[in-house]
Amino acid sequence: MIRRSIILGTISGTVLGSFMWVIERIINVKVYTLLMNVDFIPFFEGKSLSPVIEWFFHLLIAWLIAYIYFLLPSSLSRRQQIVTAFLISIAAAFSYFPLTLLAKKDTPAIDDFTAITLWFLGHLIYGLVLFTCGNRNYTTKN
């Protein structure tokens, strides 16, 4: 299960990270910066981390979420799987608010409607990828 979680987390985390990176480059809303930010963790405060290290921390979270997704009973119906992936992605999307408040870097404002919308959209895409790629773990039930 760990191997599958790493694969699923890498795929879904890469899709989310790529989406946020493209958005930040195109319209200059710092959602990718927020996604990669760990400057609020005391050990990393004031340190400049390489993008590879920031990406690794992002993937650690994606692996953990994929692992949790795989812990779900295989008897879930397809509808229940979709709802679960959606709820997981929405829960992850709500991280916008504490991450924004904790960030020391220049990140979007807590009330930046555009950033919030893009953040939630990215996490919904993440949930869709989680369901689509992680669905092979489940039996098909209607």
HELIX and SHEET records of a PDB file:
HELIX    1   1 ILE A    2  ILE A   27  1                                  26    
HELIX    2   2 VAL A   31  MET A   36  1                                   6    
HELIX    3   3 PRO A   42  PHE A   44  5                                   3    
HELIX    4   4 PRO A   51  PHE A   70  1                                  20    
HELIX    5   5 ARG A   78  ALA A   93  1                                  16    
HELIX    6   6 TYR A   96  LEU A  102  1                                   7    
HELIX    7   7 PHE A  113  GLY A  134  1                                  22    
HELIX    8   8 ASN A  135  ASN A  137  5                                   3    
END                                                                             
